[in-house]
Amino acid sequence: MAPRIDIVTIFPDYFQPLELSLIGKAQADGVVEIAVHDLRQFTDDVHRTVDDTPYGGGAGMVMSPEPWGRALDSVLGEDSVLVVPTPAGEVFRQSVAREFVETPHLVFACGRYEGIDHRVVEYYRDRVSVREMSIGDYVLGGGEVATLVMLEAVIRLVPGVVGNPESLVEESHELPGVEYPNYTKPASWRGLDVPEVLLSGHHDKIRQWREDQSAERTKKNRPDLLD
Ligand code: 6GU
């Protein structure tokens, strides 16, 4: 447990936010260990080339397998899971975050351009567990932001990272639908009052109200979750 995480990228600076907030504290406390590696360190030419034109033609550039092979050989171990962010991957969900938090070593291979030569995935599939992952149905410029999204979802599940473990239970995507709305003080703000039942102290009524709100919100915003 307590994941060790390696990230390979041509843009190490993208991962500076990992020093902030919850994840920054988790690293400082030694609860998670994150290392970022520059793919260009694994090139062998003066221009530090990481890409080339695609076989078969077409727009854009494809990342070459050689630097990826050297980089991944240097970070992968026997019990690593290799995560390859790509819009062509399986969709990352809360269930996958729960799987990843149980993985002792995660390695993220962040591609840019039109992606990484597919032989890299084919080669490592025979050696470690490989997960091609998408974070949703839209196209990003590369895997870096997708990796940040996945890491935030995974690391907050590491025991001790979120102060009150109860906040991990009653939230969207851990429930059948999405979460009910939340309110705090003041009880009245710009003419809008907090729903009376929340001030009542009737815990059964509050539980029922929240259940109803959750169902209504799910039907309106995420009807796909009800199928
Ligand atoms: Cl993981 N990568 C890229 N480039 N685009 C995406 C994505 C990943 N997930 C959704 N769109």
py3Dmol code that shows the C-alpha trace and the ligand (Angstrom):
import py3Dmol

protein = """\
ATOM      1  CA  MET A   1       0.000   0.000   0.000  1.00  0.00           C
ATOM      2  CA  ALA A   2       0.904   3.664   0.357  1.00  0.00           C
ATOM      3  CA  PRO A   3       1.580   4.087  -3.337  1.00  0.00           C
ATOM      4  CA  ARG A   4       4.892   4.826  -4.902  1.00  0.00           C
ATOM      5  CA  ILE A   5       4.292   6.746  -8.115  1.00  0.00           C
ATOM      6  CA  ASP A   6       6.616   7.422 -11.056  1.00  0.00           C
ATOM      7  CA  ILE A   7       5.672   9.755 -13.910  1.00  0.00           C
ATOM      8  CA  VAL A   8       7.487   9.934 -17.269  1.00  0.00           C
ATOM      9  CA  THR A   9       6.820  13.076 -19.355  1.00  0.00           C
ATOM     10  CA  ILE A  10       8.496  15.633 -21.615  1.00  0.00           C
ATOM     11  CA  PHE A  11       6.928  18.353 -19.390  1.00  0.00           C
ATOM     12  CA  PRO A  12       7.978  17.704 -15.770  1.00  0.00           C
ATOM     13  CA  ASP A  13       6.797  21.238 -14.835  1.00  0.00           C
ATOM     14  CA  TYR A  14       3.179  20.181 -15.377  1.00  0.00           C
ATOM     15  CA  PHE A  15       3.447  18.246 -12.113  1.00  0.00           C
ATOM     16  CA  GLN A  16       4.332  21.173  -9.862  1.00  0.00           C
ATOM     17  CA  PRO A  17       0.755  21.230  -8.443  1.00  0.00           C
ATOM     18  CA  LEU A  18       1.553  17.889  -6.781  1.00  0.00           C
ATOM     19  CA  GLU A  19       3.515  19.926  -4.210  1.00  0.00           C
ATOM     20  CA  LEU A  20       0.313  21.741  -3.111  1.00  0.00           C
ATOM     21  CA  SER A  21      -2.587  21.067  -0.757  1.00  0.00           C
ATOM     22  CA  LEU A  22      -3.592  17.497   0.079  1.00  0.00           C
ATOM     23  CA  ILE A  23      -1.069  15.764  -2.190  1.00  0.00           C
ATOM     24  CA  GLY A  24       1.797  18.069  -1.187  1.00  0.00           C
ATOM     25  CA  LYS A  25       1.092  17.283   2.463  1.00  0.00           C
ATOM     26  CA  ALA A  26       0.817  13.543   1.750  1.00  0.00           C
ATOM     27  CA  GLN A  27       4.271  13.669   0.115  1.00  0.00           C
ATOM     28  CA  ALA A  28       5.770  15.729   2.949  1.00  0.00           C
ATOM     29  CA  ASP A  29       4.334  13.219   5.473  1.00  0.00           C
ATOM     30  CA  GLY A  30       5.861  10.326   3.500  1.00  0.00           C
ATOM     31  CA  VAL A  31       2.431   8.771   2.913  1.00  0.00           C
ATOM     32  CA  VAL A  32       2.982   8.775  -0.859  1.00  0.00           C
ATOM     33  CA  GLU A  33       6.216   9.000  -2.803  1.00  0.00           C
ATOM     34  CA  ILE A  34       6.123  10.643  -6.247  1.00  0.00           C
ATOM     35  CA  ALA A  35       9.024  10.951  -8.724  1.00  0.00           C
ATOM     36  CA  VAL A  36       8.808  12.787 -12.067  1.00  0.00           C
ATOM     37  CA  HIS A  37      11.200  11.813 -14.880  1.00  0.00           C
ATOM     38  CA  ASP A  38      12.010  13.789 -18.031  1.00  0.00           C
ATOM     39  CA  LEU A  39      11.678  11.513 -21.082  1.00  0.00           C
ATOM     40  CA  ARG A  40      14.366  13.570 -22.887  1.00  0.00           C
ATOM     41  CA  GLN A  41      16.945  12.245 -20.399  1.00  0.00           C
ATOM     42  CA  PHE A  42      16.471   8.895 -22.125  1.00  0.00           C
ATOM     43  CA  THR A  43      17.185  10.123 -25.686  1.00  0.00           C
ATOM     44  CA  ASP A  44      20.552   9.448 -27.352  1.00  0.00           C
ATOM     45  CA  ASP A  45      20.874  12.247 -29.949  1.00  0.00           C
ATOM     46  CA  VAL A  46      22.036  15.862 -29.538  1.00  0.00           C
ATOM     47  CA  HIS A  47      18.572  17.173 -30.407  1.00  0.00           C
ATOM     48  CA  ARG A  48      16.974  14.959 -27.718  1.00  0.00           C
ATOM     49  CA  THR A  49      14.344  13.830 -30.247  1.00  0.00           C
ATOM     50  CA  VAL A  50      11.275  12.042 -28.856  1.00  0.00           C
ATOM     51  CA  ASP A  51       9.017  11.804 -31.926  1.00  0.00           C
ATOM     52  CA  ASP A  52       8.848  10.992 -35.639  1.00  0.00           C
ATOM     53  CA  THR A  53       6.366  10.895 -38.532  1.00  0.00           C
ATOM     54  CA  PRO A  54       3.678   8.189 -38.493  1.00  0.00           C
ATOM     55  CA  TYR A  55       4.005   5.019 -40.601  1.00  0.00           C
ATOM     56  CA  GLY A  56       1.072   4.882 -42.999  1.00  0.00           C
ATOM     57  CA  GLY A  57       0.946   8.692 -43.225  1.00  0.00           C
ATOM     58  CA  GLY A  58      -1.415  11.149 -41.585  1.00  0.00           C
ATOM     59  CA  ALA A  59      -1.220  14.315 -39.543  1.00  0.00           C
ATOM     60  CA  GLY A  60       0.971  14.900 -36.512  1.00  0.00           C
ATOM     61  CA  MET A  61       3.874  13.093 -34.933  1.00  0.00           C
ATOM     62  CA  VAL A  62       4.162   9.828 -32.979  1.00  0.00           C
ATOM     63  CA  MET A  63       6.439   9.353 -29.964  1.00  0.00           C
ATOM     64  CA  SER A  64       9.339   7.002 -30.744  1.00  0.00           C
ATOM     65  CA  PRO A  65       9.592   3.700 -28.829  1.00  0.00           C
ATOM     66  CA  GLU A  66      13.340   3.851 -27.980  1.00  0.00           C
ATOM     67  CA  PRO A  67      13.345   6.625 -25.328  1.00  0.00           C
ATOM     68  CA  TRP A  68      10.149   5.166 -23.835  1.00  0.00           C
ATOM     69  CA  GLY A  69      11.759   1.717 -23.617  1.00  0.00           C
ATOM     70  CA  ARG A  70      14.810   3.078 -21.791  1.00  0.00           C
ATOM     71  CA  ALA A  71      12.729   5.246 -19.439  1.00  0.00           C
ATOM     72  CA  LEU A  72      10.239   2.504 -18.570  1.00  0.00           C
ATOM     73  CA  ASP A  73      12.949  -0.168 -18.121  1.00  0.00           C
ATOM     74  CA  SER A  74      14.515   2.147 -15.537  1.00  0.00           C
ATOM     75  CA  VAL A  75      11.347   2.717 -13.465  1.00  0.00           C
ATOM     76  CA  LEU A  76       9.227  -0.450 -13.823  1.00  0.00           C
ATOM     77  CA  GLY A  77       9.469  -3.266 -11.274  1.00  0.00           C
ATOM     78  CA  GLU A  78       7.780  -6.667 -11.072  1.00  0.00           C
ATOM     79  CA  ASP A  79       4.718  -5.400  -9.207  1.00  0.00           C
ATOM     80  CA  SER A  80       4.253  -2.140 -11.166  1.00  0.00           C
ATOM     81  CA  VAL A  81       1.082  -1.175 -12.988  1.00  0.00           C
ATOM     82  CA  LEU A  82       1.848   0.861 -16.128  1.00  0.00           C
ATOM     83  CA  VAL A  83      -0.840   3.485 -16.766  1.00  0.00           C
ATOM     84  CA  VAL A  84      -0.901   4.954 -20.279  1.00  0.00           C
ATOM     85  CA  PRO A  85      -3.240   7.973 -20.504  1.00  0.00           C
ATOM     86  CA  THR A  86      -4.925   8.092 -23.919  1.00  0.00           C
ATOM     87  CA  PRO A  87      -8.335   9.173 -25.226  1.00  0.00           C
ATOM     88  CA  ALA A  88      -8.482   5.638 -26.710  1.00  0.00           C
ATOM     89  CA  GLY A  89      -8.297   4.016 -23.253  1.00  0.00           C
ATOM     90  CA  GLU A  90     -10.913   2.565 -20.895  1.00  0.00           C
ATOM     91  CA  VAL A  91     -12.748   5.236 -18.891  1.00  0.00           C
ATOM     92  CA  PHE A  92     -11.250   6.152 -15.508  1.00  0.00           C
ATOM     93  CA  ARG A  93     -13.950   5.906 -12.815  1.00  0.00           C
ATOM     94  CA  GLN A  94     -14.087   5.877  -9.017  1.00  0.00           C
ATOM     95  CA  SER A  95     -13.909   2.048  -9.183  1.00  0.00           C
ATOM     96  CA  VAL A  96     -10.536   2.314 -10.989  1.00  0.00           C
ATOM     97  CA  ALA A  97      -9.298   4.864  -8.416  1.00  0.00           C
ATOM     98  CA  ARG A  98     -10.156   2.287  -5.713  1.00  0.00           C
ATOM     99  CA  GLU A  99      -8.174  -0.375  -7.607  1.00  0.00           C
ATOM    100  CA  PHE A 100      -5.162   1.919  -8.117  1.00  0.00           C
ATOM    101  CA  VAL A 101      -4.940   2.902  -4.448  1.00  0.00           C
ATOM    102  CA  GLU A 102      -4.357  -0.806  -3.651  1.00  0.00           C
ATOM    103  CA  THR A 103      -1.464  -0.941  -6.163  1.00  0.00           C
ATOM    104  CA  PRO A 104       2.000  -0.611  -4.562  1.00  0.00           C
ATOM    105  CA  HIS A 105       3.616   1.012  -7.611  1.00  0.00           C
ATOM    106  CA  LEU A 106       1.967   3.090 -10.350  1.00  0.00           C
ATOM    107  CA  VAL A 107       3.917   4.304 -13.399  1.00  0.00           C
ATOM    108  CA  PHE A 108       2.303   6.937 -15.640  1.00  0.00           C
ATOM    109  CA  ALA A 109       3.612   7.222 -19.232  1.00  0.00           C
ATOM    110  CA  CYS A 110       2.454  10.632 -20.491  1.00  0.00           C
ATOM    111  CA  GLY A 111       2.332  10.801 -24.283  1.00  0.00           C
ATOM    112  CA  ARG A 112       1.980  13.954 -26.367  1.00  0.00           C
ATOM    113  CA  TYR A 113       1.215  14.514 -30.073  1.00  0.00           C
ATOM    114  CA  GLU A 114      -0.646  11.563 -31.650  1.00  0.00           C
ATOM    115  CA  GLY A 115       0.461   9.250 -28.854  1.00  0.00           C
ATOM    116  CA  ILE A 116       3.228   6.703 -28.291  1.00  0.00           C
ATOM    117  CA  ASP A 117       4.283   4.013 -30.839  1.00  0.00           C
ATOM    118  CA  HIS A 118       1.874   1.206 -29.906  1.00  0.00           C
ATOM    119  CA  ARG A 119       4.666  -1.376 -29.644  1.00  0.00           C
ATOM    120  CA  VAL A 120       5.512   0.180 -26.258  1.00  0.00           C
ATOM    121  CA  VAL A 121       2.145  -0.969 -24.861  1.00  0.00           C
ATOM    122  CA  GLU A 122       2.485  -4.348 -26.638  1.00  0.00           C
ATOM    123  CA  TYR A 123       6.002  -4.911 -25.233  1.00  0.00           C
ATOM    124  CA  TYR A 124       5.179  -4.048 -21.603  1.00  0.00           C
ATOM    125  CA  ARG A 125       1.839  -5.956 -21.678  1.00  0.00           C
ATOM    126  CA  ASP A 126       3.903  -9.171 -21.601  1.00  0.00           C
ATOM    127  CA  ARG A 127       5.879  -7.945 -18.595  1.00  0.00           C
ATOM    128  CA  VAL A 128       3.604  -5.926 -16.276  1.00  0.00           C
ATOM    129  CA  SER A 129      -0.056  -4.982 -15.948  1.00  0.00           C
ATOM    130  CA  VAL A 130      -0.803  -2.199 -18.481  1.00  0.00           C
ATOM    131  CA  ARG A 131      -3.888   0.043 -18.265  1.00  0.00           C
ATOM    132  CA  GLU A 132      -4.644   2.408 -21.172  1.00  0.00           C
ATOM    133  CA  MET A 133      -6.892   5.010 -19.482  1.00  0.00           C
ATOM    134  CA  SER A 134      -9.078   7.899 -20.717  1.00  0.00           C
ATOM    135  CA  ILE A 135     -10.563  10.483 -18.331  1.00  0.00           C
ATOM    136  CA  GLY A 136     -13.590  11.215 -20.539  1.00  0.00           C
ATOM    137  CA  ASP A 137     -14.970  11.794 -23.991  1.00  0.00           C
ATOM    138  CA  TYR A 138     -12.945  14.803 -25.146  1.00  0.00           C
ATOM    139  CA  VAL A 139      -9.412  15.250 -26.481  1.00  0.00           C
ATOM    140  CA  LEU A 140      -6.565  16.789 -24.461  1.00  0.00           C
ATOM    141  CA  GLY A 141      -3.131  17.795 -25.784  1.00  0.00           C
ATOM    142  CA  GLY A 142      -1.383  15.068 -23.829  1.00  0.00           C
ATOM    143  CA  GLY A 143      -1.507  12.739 -20.861  1.00  0.00           C
ATOM    144  CA  GLU A 144      -0.172  15.165 -18.226  1.00  0.00           C
ATOM    145  CA  VAL A 145      -3.444  16.768 -17.118  1.00  0.00           C
ATOM    146  CA  ALA A 146      -5.199  13.377 -17.250  1.00  0.00           C
ATOM    147  CA  THR A 147      -2.472  11.996 -14.961  1.00  0.00           C
ATOM    148  CA  LEU A 148      -3.018  14.858 -12.483  1.00  0.00           C
ATOM    149  CA  VAL A 149      -6.752  14.091 -12.482  1.00  0.00           C
ATOM    150  CA  MET A 150      -6.205  10.369 -11.851  1.00  0.00           C
ATOM    151  CA  LEU A 151      -3.600  10.996  -9.140  1.00  0.00           C
ATOM    152  CA  GLU A 152      -5.860  13.401  -7.253  1.00  0.00           C
ATOM    153  CA  ALA A 153      -8.663  10.822  -7.301  1.00  0.00           C
ATOM    154  CA  VAL A 154      -6.319   8.017  -6.143  1.00  0.00           C
ATOM    155  CA  ILE A 155      -4.227   9.816  -3.523  1.00  0.00           C
ATOM    156  CA  ARG A 156      -7.207  11.194  -1.589  1.00  0.00           C
ATOM    157  CA  LEU A 157      -8.189   7.541  -1.005  1.00  0.00           C
ATOM    158  CA  VAL A 158      -4.858   6.726   0.676  1.00  0.00           C
ATOM    159  CA  PRO A 159      -5.605   6.236   4.391  1.00  0.00           C
ATOM    160  CA  GLY A 160      -4.696   9.370   6.362  1.00  0.00           C
ATOM    161  CA  VAL A 161      -4.639  11.766   3.389  1.00  0.00           C
ATOM    162  CA  VAL A 162      -8.211  13.022   3.880  1.00  0.00           C
ATOM    163  CA  GLY A 163      -8.545  14.132   7.522  1.00  0.00           C
ATOM    164  CA  ASN A 164     -12.059  12.786   8.147  1.00  0.00           C
ATOM    165  CA  PRO A 165     -12.456   9.359   6.476  1.00  0.00           C
ATOM    166  CA  GLU A 166     -16.267   9.780   6.629  1.00  0.00           C
ATOM    167  CA  SER A 167     -16.065  12.440   3.906  1.00  0.00           C
ATOM    168  CA  LEU A 168     -14.917   9.668   1.534  1.00  0.00           C
ATOM    169  CA  VAL A 169     -18.114   7.664   1.986  1.00  0.00           C
ATOM    170  CA  GLU A 170     -21.043  10.024   1.437  1.00  0.00           C
ATOM    171  CA  GLU A 171     -20.022  11.608  -1.850  1.00  0.00           C
ATOM    172  CA  SER A 172     -20.854  11.423  -5.546  1.00  0.00           C
ATOM    173  CA  HIS A 173     -19.767   8.191  -7.246  1.00  0.00           C
ATOM    174  CA  GLU A 174     -19.455   6.341  -3.956  1.00  0.00           C
ATOM    175  CA  LEU A 175     -23.287   6.475  -3.759  1.00  0.00           C
ATOM    176  CA  PRO A 176     -25.770   5.033  -6.281  1.00  0.00           C
ATOM    177  CA  GLY A 177     -26.128   8.514  -7.820  1.00  0.00           C
ATOM    178  CA  VAL A 178     -24.553  11.951  -7.258  1.00  0.00           C
ATOM    179  CA  GLU A 179     -24.343  13.755  -3.917  1.00  0.00           C
ATOM    180  CA  TYR A 180     -27.052  15.955  -2.355  1.00  0.00           C
ATOM    181  CA  PRO A 181     -26.345  19.740  -2.132  1.00  0.00           C
ATOM    182  CA  ASN A 182     -24.476  21.073   0.927  1.00  0.00           C
ATOM    183  CA  TYR A 183     -24.963  24.306   2.878  1.00  0.00           C
ATOM    184  CA  THR A 184     -23.119  26.195   5.641  1.00  0.00           C
ATOM    185  CA  LYS A 185     -23.593  29.416   7.629  1.00  0.00           C
ATOM    186  CA  PRO A 186     -25.119  31.972   7.357  1.00  0.00           C
ATOM    187  CA  ALA A 187     -28.642  30.470   7.429  1.00  0.00           C
ATOM    188  CA  SER A 188     -29.817  33.328   5.198  1.00  0.00           C
ATOM    189  CA  TRP A 189     -27.715  34.763   2.345  1.00  0.00           C
ATOM    190  CA  ARG A 190     -28.878  37.323  -0.263  1.00  0.00           C
ATOM    191  CA  GLY A 191     -32.477  36.366   0.391  1.00  0.00           C
ATOM    192  CA  LEU A 192     -31.808  32.652   0.038  1.00  0.00           C
ATOM    193  CA  ASP A 193     -32.502  30.454   3.082  1.00  0.00           C
ATOM    194  CA  VAL A 194     -30.900  27.114   3.896  1.00  0.00           C
ATOM    195  CA  PRO A 195     -33.588  24.373   3.605  1.00  0.00           C
ATOM    196  CA  GLU A 196     -35.439  24.333   6.929  1.00  0.00           C
ATOM    197  CA  VAL A 197     -35.104  20.573   7.464  1.00  0.00           C
ATOM    198  CA  LEU A 198     -31.290  20.940   7.775  1.00  0.00           C
ATOM    199  CA  LEU A 199     -31.776  23.265  10.777  1.00  0.00           C
ATOM    200  CA  SER A 200     -34.357  20.980  12.410  1.00  0.00           C
ATOM    201  CA  GLY A 201     -32.054  18.459  14.090  1.00  0.00           C
ATOM    202  CA  HIS A 202     -34.348  15.601  12.907  1.00  0.00           C
ATOM    203  CA  HIS A 203     -31.711  13.164  11.676  1.00  0.00           C
ATOM    204  CA  ASP A 204     -34.161  10.746  10.009  1.00  0.00           C
ATOM    205  CA  LYS A 205     -35.848  13.612   8.144  1.00  0.00           C
ATOM    206  CA  ILE A 206     -32.448  15.011   7.117  1.00  0.00           C
ATOM    207  CA  ARG A 207     -31.349  11.604   5.810  1.00  0.00           C
ATOM    208  CA  GLN A 208     -34.613  11.276   3.800  1.00  0.00           C
ATOM    209  CA  TRP A 209     -34.295  14.836   2.408  1.00  0.00           C
ATOM    210  CA  ARG A 210     -30.720  14.190   1.295  1.00  0.00           C
ATOM    211  CA  GLU A 211     -31.738  10.904  -0.351  1.00  0.00           C
ATOM    212  CA  ASP A 212     -34.522  12.685  -2.273  1.00  0.00           C
ATOM    213  CA  GLN A 213     -32.214  15.530  -3.333  1.00  0.00           C
ATOM    214  CA  SER A 214     -29.595  13.042  -4.499  1.00  0.00           C
ATOM    215  CA  ALA A 215     -32.192  11.155  -6.589  1.00  0.00           C
ATOM    216  CA  GLU A 216     -33.549  14.389  -8.113  1.00  0.00           C
ATOM    217  CA  ARG A 217     -30.075  15.697  -8.957  1.00  0.00           C
ATOM    218  CA  THR A 218     -29.022  12.381 -10.475  1.00  0.00           C
ATOM    219  CA  LYS A 219     -32.167  12.282 -12.670  1.00  0.00           C
ATOM    220  CA  LYS A 220     -31.538  15.868 -13.851  1.00  0.00           C
ATOM    221  CA  ASN A 221     -27.729  15.892 -14.291  1.00  0.00           C
ATOM    222  CA  ARG A 222     -26.744  12.243 -14.761  1.00  0.00           C
ATOM    223  CA  PRO A 223     -29.660  10.191 -16.103  1.00  0.00           C
ATOM    224  CA  ASP A 224     -27.047   7.775 -17.540  1.00  0.00           C
ATOM    225  CA  LEU A 225     -26.270   6.616 -13.968  1.00  0.00           C
ATOM    226  CA  LEU A 226     -29.871   5.408 -13.488  1.00  0.00           C
ATOM    227  CA  ASP A 227     -29.761   2.870 -16.356  1.00  0.00           C
TER     228      ASP A 227
END
"""
ligand_1 = """\
11
6GU
Cl -5.913 10.252 -20.890
N -5.301 11.837 -22.908
C -5.626 12.705 -23.868
N -4.670 13.186 -24.654
N -6.865 13.120 -24.090
C -7.812 12.624 -23.288
C -7.542 11.724 -22.271
C -6.252 11.337 -22.096
N -8.687 11.416 -21.644
C -9.624 12.103 -22.274
N -9.084 12.839 -23.260
"""
view = py3Dmol.view(width=600, height=400)
view.addModel(protein, "pdb")
view.setStyle({"model": 0}, {"cartoon": {"style": "trace"}})
view.addModel(ligand_1, "xyz")
view.setStyle({"model": 1}, {"stick": {}})
view.zoomTo()
view.show()
